């Protein structure tokens, strides 16, 4: 028997009821995606506008620390602490934004990238 005939003879069961939808969890997950989407849009539209690129870097780094599954132990202080602990990566990405902007800002961008690289290089 060929595979098409086998496929056509297969039975499919469709669930009769949908599981309950938790609206609060759904809204929290959508809010958790806002820094990622906002950072992407600012980076995409901010070509040539250094302020938009800086804000995009900050939002994209924030997107790395916002938990997707928020529980009762999640609080804003932990998120901000994790965000601030990623400052060497933020400095590196800001350096890339400055280099991309061009002109005399390339020098500042290279300095920012070098400083963050020195901080991020393991010393052991």
C-alpha positions, -999 to 999 in steps of 0.1 A, spaced: 0 0 0 14 34 -9 19 61 17 -9 83 3 -35 55 8 -22 50 43 -25 87 51 -60 89 37 -72 59 57 -58 72 90 -83 83 116 -79 117 132 -93 126 166 -102 162 173 -105 174 209 -140 182 218 -131 209 243 -103 234 246 -83 238 278 -91 269 299 -73 300 288 -55 319 316 -58 355 304 -34 369 331 -6 345 320 -12 353 284 -10 391 290 22 387 311 38 367 283 29 393 257 43 421 279 75 401 283 79 402 245 77 440 243 114 447 249 124 422 222 99 435 196 106 472 206 143 467 204 141 450 170 119 478 156 141 505 170 173 489 156 156 484 122 142 519 119 171 536 138 196 534 110 216 566 112 198 578 144 221 571 173 195 577 200 172 550 185 201 526 183 211 532 219 175 526 230 174 495 209 205 481 226 190 488 260 157 471 251 174 441 235 195 436 266 165 440 288 148 413 267 175 388 277 167 392 314 129 394 314 116 359 324 91 344 300 74 324 328 67 347 356 62 331 389 54 343 424 91 347 432 98 370 403 102 406 412 113 438 395 144 441 417 159 408 404 152 418 368 169 451 372 199 435 390 203 411 361 199 439 336 226 460 353 249 430 356 251 428 319 266 463 315 298 451 298 277 436 270 257 468 268 289 488 265 301 465 237 268 468 218 268 506 223 303 506 208 289 488 177 261 514 174 287 542 176 309 526 150 279 521 127 270 557 130 303 567 115 324 599 116 343 607 147 320 584 167 339 554 153 368 562 176 344 564 206 328 531 195 361 513 192 371 526 227 338 514 242 343 480 225 379 477 238 369 486 273 341 461 274 364 435 258 390 440 285 363 436 312 348 405 296 381 387 289 387 361 317 417 368 338 426 332 350 
